[in-house]
Amino acid sequence: MTRVLIAVDDSDTSLAAAQTAYRLFGDEAEYTVINVAENSPVEWGDDSLRYGTVYPLTIPGAGVVGGVPFVIRSSSSSDLDSDRVDLAEQTADDIARAAGLPHAEPMGDTGDPAEAIVAAATTHNADVIVVGTHERGWFKRLVSSSVSGAVIRDSEIPVLVAR
C-alpha cells in the first residue's frame, strides 16, 4: 500500500494537489493530510509597548511619523499552540473531505512548514509527499521562500509538486 503525505494550506492549489494525489494513487493508498501553522504570530496591541519593539513608520514625503508596535509571542504558550494546531488540523480535514480522500488522516502542526512536512513524512513512513505550488512573480520569488522548494531540497522522500 502506498502511503501519501499531502501538505496543504487553505488555498485552491492545495485542493487541486489533493485531488491530483487521489487521481494518481486511488482508493488503495493511505493518505495523511497535513497543514502547518507557522511560528511566531505577529499581534498588535497595547501590550506591545511592554513586551515588544517599536519600529519607526516612514511615509514618503513625511519622514518618520511614529512607531509601529509588534508583539511576537513565544511558541511556548500552550493554549495558543493548541488552538493553532487544532485550526491547522481542521484545515487539513476540510481539504481532505473536499478532495474526496477516503479515510484520510488529518494532521495539524506548528513551526516551519517545510521542516514540519518533511518530519511528518518521515514519521508516517510516507512513500511520497504531495505539495501544491502557487503561481508567483519573479519579485515575490526573490523576497519570499517557497515551501514546496524547501520540501524538495530537504526531503529524502520523493516529492510530487502539483499545480
C-alpha positions as MATLAB code, in Angstrom:
seq = 'MTRVLIAVDDSDTSLAAAQTAYRLFGDEAEYTVINVAENSPVEWGDDSLRYGTVYPLTIPGAGVVGGVPFVIRSSSSSDLDSDRVDLAEQTADDIARAAGLPHAEPMGDTGDPAEAIVAAATTHNADVIVVGTHERGWFKRLVSSSVSGAVIRDSEIPVLVAR';
ca = [
       0.000    0.000    0.000;
       1.310    3.449   -0.941;
       1.493    5.972    1.907;
       0.900    9.519    0.660;
       1.501   12.661    2.716;
      -0.318   15.676    1.252;
       0.782   19.105    2.512;
      -1.967   21.722    2.307;
      -2.847   25.270    3.187;
      -6.251   26.893    2.745;
      -5.844   27.589   -0.989;
      -7.444   26.196   -4.139;
      -3.977   24.999   -5.140;
      -3.933   22.674   -2.124;
      -7.309   21.260   -3.070;
      -6.025   20.626   -6.614;
      -2.905   18.919   -5.211;
      -5.039   16.631   -3.011;
      -7.319   15.785   -5.947;
      -4.278   15.060   -8.132;
      -2.861   12.737   -5.474;
      -6.155   10.879   -5.300;
      -6.342   10.532   -9.100;
      -2.794    9.154   -9.202;
      -2.837    6.841   -6.182;
      -6.537    5.915   -5.913;
      -8.590    4.276   -3.180;
      -5.910    1.807   -2.129;
      -3.434    4.444   -0.903;
      -3.172    5.548    2.712;
      -3.472    9.355    2.966;
      -2.216   11.747    5.617;
      -3.075   15.399    5.068;
      -1.019   17.967    6.975;
      -1.438   21.697    7.495;
       1.250   23.639    9.344;
       0.676   26.927   11.173;
       3.846   28.992   11.143;
       5.511   30.000   14.412;
       5.511   33.454   15.935;
       2.243   35.111   15.053;
       2.507   38.882   14.999;
      -0.071   40.591   17.195;
      -0.937   44.238   17.555;
      -1.999   45.818   20.806;
      -1.236   47.958   23.812;
       0.806   45.229   25.494;
       3.350   45.533   22.687;
       4.891   48.565   24.351;
       5.702   46.418   27.338;
       6.853   43.252   25.528;
       7.736   44.246   22.012;
       9.776   46.643   19.995;
       8.520   49.822   18.394;
       9.660   50.183   14.799;
       9.556   53.598   13.131;
       6.927   54.086   10.456;
       8.155   56.062    7.471;
       5.821   57.640    4.960;
       7.431   59.017    1.770;
       7.449   62.806    1.884;
       6.503   62.922    5.570;
       9.508   61.253    7.174;
       9.231   59.243   10.363;
       5.739   59.791   11.774;
       5.506   57.358   14.638;
       6.082   53.817   15.642;
       4.514   50.507   14.791;
       4.446   48.181   17.807;
       4.961   44.485   17.185;
       4.491   41.700   19.671;
       5.819   38.324   18.815;
       4.603   35.783   21.304;
       6.728   32.824   22.095;
       5.510   29.470   20.857;
       5.737   28.261   24.469;
       2.182   29.445   25.114;
       0.481   26.045   25.212;
      -3.058   27.401   24.817;
      -2.117   29.388   21.727;
      -0.224   26.440   20.250;
      -3.074   24.050   20.956;
      -5.579   26.360   19.265;
      -3.294   26.805   16.256;
      -2.737   23.038   15.926;
      -6.495   22.409   16.155;
      -7.181   25.030   13.481;
      -4.443   23.595   11.251;
      -5.868   20.095   11.661;
      -9.351   21.372   10.811;
      -7.982   22.964    7.621;
      -6.324   19.660    6.680;
      -9.587   17.801    7.337;
     -11.589   20.302    5.254;
      -9.239   19.889    2.266;
      -9.265   16.076    2.596;
     -13.076   15.996    2.613;
     -13.359   18.458   -0.289;
     -10.913   16.356   -2.332;
     -12.856   13.169   -1.572;
      -9.920   11.367    0.021;
     -11.080    8.106    1.592;
     -10.081    7.599    5.233;
      -7.534   10.425    5.197;
      -5.822   11.195    8.494;
      -5.810   14.981    9.045;
      -2.848   16.382   10.923;
      -2.067   19.846   12.278;
       1.305   21.129   13.380;
       3.143   24.373   14.106;
       6.588   25.554   13.135;
       8.495   25.951    9.923;
       6.196   24.440    7.272;
       8.896   22.693    5.226;
      10.585   21.190    8.285;
       7.260   20.004    9.723;
       6.190   18.455    6.407;
       9.460   16.543    5.981;
       9.369   15.395    9.627;
       5.748   14.215    9.291;
       6.587   12.310    6.111;
       9.433   10.544    7.897;
       7.326    9.810   10.992;
       4.447    8.400    8.899;
       6.806    6.423    6.620;
       5.378    8.179    3.574;
       6.307    6.854    0.160;
       5.642   10.225   -1.486;
       4.970   13.823   -0.436;
       2.466   15.799   -2.490;
       2.570   19.598   -2.330;
       0.904   22.329   -4.329;
       2.638   25.344   -5.722;
       1.476   28.918   -6.025;
       1.941   30.996   -9.134;
       4.273   33.800   -8.066;
       6.013   36.567   -9.954;
       9.782   36.989  -10.078;
       9.827   39.621   -7.309;
       7.822   37.519   -4.864;
      10.098   34.537   -5.561;
      13.072   36.796   -4.860;
      11.882   38.037   -1.453;
       9.979   35.080   -0.027;
      10.808   31.431    0.344;
       8.882   28.632   -1.282;
       7.608   25.852    0.960;
       7.462   23.395   -1.938;
      11.045   24.290   -2.925;
      12.281   23.795    0.631;
      10.490   20.431    0.888;
      12.124   19.317   -2.378;
      15.562   20.381   -1.092;
      15.199   18.879    2.402;
      13.338   15.627    1.754;
      14.854   12.257    1.018;
      11.349   11.067    0.129;
      10.118   11.686   -3.438;
       8.096   14.911   -3.773;
       5.299   15.452   -6.278;
       4.549   19.129   -6.951;
       1.060   19.638   -8.356;
      -0.385   22.758   -9.971;
];
